[in-house]
């Protein structure tokens, strides 16, 4: 079937329409407001139902499943430009507890998820050796990580990986809200919350997702004159150059050595780091606005989520339903136990606020964690979000390393080594936290 550039444009036009519908439904429908579901997930579910994997009403091209692997490279290229400069020692002093708590959960979910699958699911159901990784890819990673990991495994021949990882991320986001709201109600009754608010008392902006004029914030600063170049285009071109350079490098590497498959998203992150470093040498990095870059990455993520959910092959999920369900249940138990016990050991103040936020983002996404946090801490007085913004800076490279090297280690039969490394790192961070007195027993 011949595909024109206009056909591809129509794909993005359909997704844009679905996102607008998602915004309207979130703003106007009460039960959807209570779900705190972002427009991207609403749009993705509609796309899945009406797309070629559902009723076949929407005229998507067969490229619909390929867009996430491109968009995730754009997302990763925006990260170095969106990250402010930081001092490592200052970061540890300010947010060491939250960094350690979040990093431990992330690393152990990757390692223990794979271990659980290797010990139980691979022998019983003869699934792929990397099957356990779709848990962390969907839960602690989200749809972006699901796209990245799925793309890496697809290049190795495991074509089911993307659909399973995307479904994992979608279920994780939905369950994070459902279980999170139950935990909030339960702990409010027990007196464990400090700033609890009923849904009815939440600001209208939070429920609908639409800001009133007096509550609106700036998207960023204008760092270049529009007489020279549009400021948004200036920021976007930096991201696109890094992404394009990454793709060219990946293709060139494969032309030299057929088995050399370096993920484009990893290379785009490295190129963005290089470009930012070169700009800093030329004193030009002051013209990069971090908020604008963050919004570019966020916009690409929204599109990625819609395309990702829309392209889920339900037949693949149905064929792996039993092992997939078991793995998801294991993930929910892991995240609940982490929230229930680790948060109390790490945080003597605001343990519930920090715990429920981390439960939200390690089960669904950061946006999900923020939604739960705003319910229990509407004015963000616990400073959880401020601390996480700083704590995530050293977490991001670890996450990228996990996404990049885990498929390669599975490919070369080093799955047990991956489990060993992640578990050892997780335990080491726990011990480090104990000696730093970030973990305290008996409180």
C-alpha positions in Angstrom: 0.0 0.0 0.0 1.4 3.4 -1.0 1.6 5.9 1.8 2.0 9.6 1.1 3.2 12.3 3.5 -0.4 13.5 3.7 -1.4 10.1 5.1 1.2 10.5 7.8 -0.1 14.0 8.5 -3.6 12.7 8.8 -2.4 10.2 11.4 -1.3 13.2 13.5 -4.4 15.1 12.7 -6.6 12.2 14.0 -4.5 12.0 17.2 -4.8 15.7 17.7 -8.6 15.4 17.4 -8.6 12.6 19.9 -6.5 14.7 22.3 -9.0 17.6 22.1 -11.8 15.1 22.8 -9.8 13.9 25.8 -9.5 17.4 27.1 -13.2 18.1 26.7 -14.2 14.8 28.4 -11.8 15.5 31.3 -13.1 19.0 31.7 -16.8 18.2 31.5 -17.5 14.6 32.6 -17.5 14.1 36.4 -16.4 10.5 36.7 -13.5 11.1 34.3 -12.5 14.1 36.5 -12.5 11.8 39.5 -10.2 9.4 37.7 -7.6 12.2 37.2 -6.9 10.5 33.8 -4.8 12.8 31.5 -6.2 13.6 28.0 -3.5 11.5 26.4 -4.7 8.2 28.0 -8.3 9.1 27.3 -7.4 9.7 23.7 -5.4 6.6 23.5 -8.2 4.4 24.8 -10.6 5.9 22.3 -8.0 5.4 19.5 -7.6 1.7 20.6 -11.3 1.1 20.5 -11.9 2.9 17.1 -8.5 2.1 15.5 -7.4 -0.8 13.4 -7.0 -3.0 16.5 -10.6 -2.2 17.5 -13.6 -1.5 15.3 -11.5 -0.1 12.4 -13.4 3.2 12.1 -10.4 5.6 12.3 -8.3 5.6 9.1 -4.9 5.3 10.6 -2.0 4.1 8.4 0.1 1.0 9.3 2.8 3.4 10.7 0.7 4.1 13.8 2.8 1.6 15.8 6.1 3.2 14.6 5.6 6.7 15.7 6.3 6.0 19.5 9.9 4.8 18.7 10.5 8.2 17.0 8.8 10.3 19.6 10.6 8.6 22.4 13.9 9.8 20.8 12.5 13.3 20.8 11.6 13.0 24.5 15.0 11.7 25.5 16.7 14.5 23.4 14.8 17.1 25.4 15.9 15.8 28.8 19.4 17.3 28.9 18.2 20.6 27.7 15.3 20.7 30.2 17.6 19.8 33.2 19.0 22.8 35.1 22.6 22.7 36.4 22.9 21.2 39.9 25.5 20.5 42.5 25.6 16.8 43.5 26.6 17.4 47.1 23.9 20.0 47.5 21.4 17.6 46.0 22.3 14.9 48.5 21.9 17.2 51.5 18.6 18.5 50.4 16.8 15.5 48.9 18.9 12.5 49.7 16.1 10.6 51.3 13.7 11.0 48.4 16.4 10.3 45.9 17.4 7.1 47.6 13.8 6.0 48.2 12.9 6.5 44.5 16.1 5.1 43.1 15.8 1.9 45.2 12.2 1.3 44.1 13.2 1.9 40.4 16.3 -0.4 40.4 14.7 -3.2 42.3 11.5 -3.2 40.2 13.7 -3.7 37.1 15.7 -6.5 38.7 13.0 -8.3 40.8 10.5 -8.1 38.0 12.9 -9.9 35.7 13.9 -12.3 38.4 10.2 -13.1 39.1 9.6 -13.9 35.5 12.7 -15.9 35.0 12.0 -18.1 38.0 8.2 -18.5 37.5 6.8 -17.3 34.2 9.5 -18.4 31.8 9.5 -22.1 32.9 5.7 -22.3 33.2 4.5 -20.3 30.2 7.6 -20.4 27.9 7.5 -16.6 27.5 10.5 -14.5 26.3 13.4 -14.2 28.7 12.9 -10.4 28.8 9.2 -10.8 29.7 9.8 -9.5 33.3 11.1 -6.2 32.1 7.8 -5.1 30.7 6.7 -4.6 34.3 9.2 -1.9 35.1 8.9 -0.5 31.6 5.2 0.1 32.1 5.0 0.9 35.8 8.1 2.8 36.9 8.8 3.9 33.3 5.5 4.7 31.8 4.5 4.8 28.1 7.7 6.5 27.0 9.9 3.8 28.5 7.5 1.2 27.2 8.0 2.6 23.7 11.8 2.6 24.1 12.0 -0.9 25.5 9.5 -2.3 23.0 11.4 -0.7 20.1 14.7 -2.2 21.4 13.2 -5.7 21.7 11.4 -5.5 18.3 14.8 -4.9 16.6 15.8 -8.2 18.2 12.8 -10.0 16.9 10.5 -10.0 19.9 7.6 -8.1 18.1 5.1 -8.6 21.0 7.2 -6.5 23.4 5.8 -3.1 22.5 2.1 -4.1 22.8 2.7 -5.8 26.2 4.8 -2.9 27.6 2.2 -0.4 26.4 -0.6 -2.3 28.0 1.5 -2.6 31.2 1.9 1.2 31.2 -1.8 1.8 30.6 -3.0 -0.6 33.3 -0.4 0.9 35.7 -1.7 4.4 35.2 -5.3 3.4 35.7 -4.6 1.2 38.7 -2.3 3.9 40.3 -5.3 6.3 40.5 -7.8 3.6 41.6 -5.6 2.1 44.3 -4.2 5.5 45.2 -7.6 7.0 45.9 -8.4 4.0 48.2 -5.2 4.5 50.1 -5.9 8.2 50.5 -9.4 7.6 51.9 -8.1 4.9 54.2 -5.2 6.9 55.6 -7.3 10.0 56.0 -9.6 8.0 58.3 -6.6 6.9 60.3 -5.2 10.4 60.6 -2.0 9.8 58.6 -2.5 12.7 56.3 -1.5 16.3 57.1 -3.3 18.4 54.4 -6.1 16.1 53.3 -8.8 17.5 51.0 -12.0 16.0 49.7 -12.4 15.8 45.9 -15.3 18.3 46.2 -13.0 20.8 47.9 -10.2 20.6 45.3 -9.6 23.6 43.1 -11.7 23.5 39.9 -8.4 23.9 37.9 -7.2 20.5 39.3 -10.4 18.7 38.6 -10.9 19.9 35.0 -7.3 20.4 34.0 -8.1 23.9 32.7 -6.5 26.9 34.4 -8.5 30.0 35.2 -6.9 33.2 34.0 -5.7 34.3 37.5 -4.0 30.9 38.0 -2.1 30.6 34.7 1.6 30.3 34.6 4.2 31.2 31.9 5.4 28.4 29.6 8.9 29.9 29.8 11.0 32.9 28.9 11.7 34.3 25.4 15.4 33.9 25.1 15.7 34.9 21.4 13.9 37.6 19.4 11.3 36.5 17.0 12.9 38.9 14.5 15.8 36.4 14.4 13.8 33.1 14.8 10.7 32.0 16.7 11.7 31.1 20.3 9.8 27.8 20.2 11.3 26.8 16.9 14.8 27.7 18.2 14.3 25.2 21.1 12.7 22.6 19.0 15.4 22.6 16.4 18.0 21.8 19.0 16.0 18.7 20.0 15.4 17.7 16.4 19.1 18.0 15.5 20.1 15.7 18.3 17.4 13.2 17.3 18.4 13.2 13.7 22.0 12.9 14.5 21.2 9.9 16.7 19.3 8.2 14.0 22.1 8.7 11.4 24.6 7.4 13.9 22.5 4.3 14.7 22.1 3.5 11.0 25.8 4.0 10.3 26.7 1.7 13.2 24.5 -1.0 11.8 26.0 -0.6 8.4 29.4 -1.3 9.9 28.3 -4.2 12.0 24.9 -5.8 11.5 24.5 -6.8 15.2 25.5 -3.4 16.5 22.0 -2.0 17.3 22.3 1.1 19.5 18.9 2.5 20.5 18.2 5.8 18.8 16.7 7.2 22.0 19.9 6.6 23.9 22.0 8.2 21.3 19.6 11.2 21.1 20.2 11.7 24.9 24.0 11.6 24.4 23.9 14.0 21.5 21.8 16.4 23.5 24.3 16.2 26.4 27.1 16.9 23.9 25.3 19.9 22.3 24.5 21.4 25.7 28.1 21.0 26.8 29.3 22.7 23.6 26.8 25.5 24.1 28.0 26.0 27.6 31.6 26.3 26.4 30.4 29.0 24.0 28.4 30.7 26.8 25.3 30.0 24.6 23.5 27.7 27.1 21.9 30.8 28.7 19.6 31.0 25.7 18.1 27.7 26.5 14.9 27.9 28.6 14.5 24.7 30.7 10.7 25.1 31.0 10.3 25.4 27.2 12.4 22.3 26.7 10.4 20.5 29.3 7.2 21.4 27.5 8.6 20.1 24.2 9.4 16.8 25.8 5.9 16.8 27.5 4.2 17.4 24.2 6.1 14.6 22.5 5.1 12.3 25.4 1.4 13.1 25.0 1.5 12.2 21.3 3.6 9.1 22.1 1.0 7.9 24.7 -1.9 8.2 22.2 -0.1 6.4 19.4 1.3 3.8 21.9 -2.1 2.9 23.3 -3.8 3.0 19.9 -1.3 0.6 18.5 -1.7 -2.1 21.3 -2.3 -5.4 19.7 -5.0 -6.9 21.9 -4.5 -10.4 20.4 -0.9 -10.3 21.7 -2.1 -9.4 25.1 -4.8 -12.1 25.0 -2.3 -14.7 24.0 -0.1 -13.8 27.0 -3.0 -12.9 29.4 -2.2 -15.4 32.2 1.5 -14.6 32.6 0.9 -10.9 32.0 -1.8 -10.8 34.7 0.5 -12.6 37.2 3.3 -10.2 36.4 1.1 -7.2 36.9 -0.2 -8.5 40.2 3.4 -9.0 41.4 4.2 -5.4 40.4 1.2 -4.1 42.4 2.3 -6.0 45.4 5.8 -4.7 45.1 4.8 -1.1 44.8 2.3 -1.4 47.7 4.9 -3.0 50.0 7.4 -0.3 49.0 4.9 2.4 49.8 3.6 0.8 53.0 7.0 0.0 54.7 9.8 1.9 53.0 8.2 5.3 53.1 7.8 5.1 56.9 11.5 4.1 57.3 12.7 6.9 55.0 10.4 9.8 56.0 9.6 10.8 59.5 7.8 13.9 58.3 5.1 13.7 55.6 5.7 10.0 55.1 2.2 9.5 53.6 2.5 12.5 51.2 5.9 11.4 49.9 4.8 7.7 49.9 1.6 8.2 47.9 3.4 10.4 45.4 6.0 7.8 44.8 3.4 5.1 44.7 1.7 7.1 41.9 4.7 7.6 39.7 6.2 4.1 40.2 2.9 2.5 39.2 1.6 5.0 36.6 3.7 8.1 35.8 4.9 11.3 37.4 1.7 13.0 36.3 -0.3 10.4 38.2 1.9 10.9 41.3 1.3 14.6 41.1 -2.5 14.1 40.8 -2.5 12.0 44.0 -0.2 14.4 45.8 -2.4 17.4 45.0 -5.4 15.6 46.6 -3.6 15.1 49.9 -1.5 18.2 49.7 -3.4 20.8 47.6 -1.0 23.7 48.3 2.1 21.4 48.0 3.2 22.4 51.5 5.1 19.1 52.1 7.6 20.2 49.4 7.5 16.7 47.9 7.3 17.9 44.3 10.1 20.5 44.8 12.4 17.8 46.2 11.5 15.2 43.5 12.3 17.7 40.8 15.9 17.9 42.1 16.1 14.2 43.1 15.1 13.1 39.6 18.2 14.7 38.0 20.6 11.9 39.1 17.8 9.3 38.7 17.4 10.0 34.9 20.8 8.7 33.8 20.2 5.5 35.7 16.8 5.0 34.1 18.3 5.6 30.7 21.1 3.1 31.4 18.5 0.5 32.5 16.4 1.0 29.4 19.4 0.9 27.1 21.4 -2.1 28.4 18.6 -4.4 29.7 17.5 -5.6 26.2 21.2 -6.0 25.1 21.9 -8.1 28.2 18.9 -10.3 27.5 20.0 -10.6 23.8 23.5 -11.8 24.9 22.2 -14.2 27.6 23.2 -12.1 30.5 19.8 -11.9 32.1 21.0 -13.3 35.4 23.9 -10.8 35.5 21.3 -8.0 35.0 19.3 -9.3 38.0 22.5 -9.5 40.1 23.6 -6.0 39.2 20.2 -4.4 39.9 19.7 -6.2 43.2 23.2 -5.5 44.4 22.8 -1.8 43.5 19.4 -1.6 45.2 20.8 -3.2 48.4 23.9 -0.9 48.3 21.7 2.2 48.1 19.7 0.9 51.1 22.9 0.3 53.1 24.2 3.8 52.1 20.9 5.3 53.2 21.2 3.5 56.6 24.7 4.8 57.2 23.6 8.3 56.1 20.8 7.9 58.7 18.2 8.5 56.0 16.6 5.2 57.1 15.5 5.2 60.7 13.9 2.3 62.5 11.6 2.5 65.4 9.9 5.8 64.5 
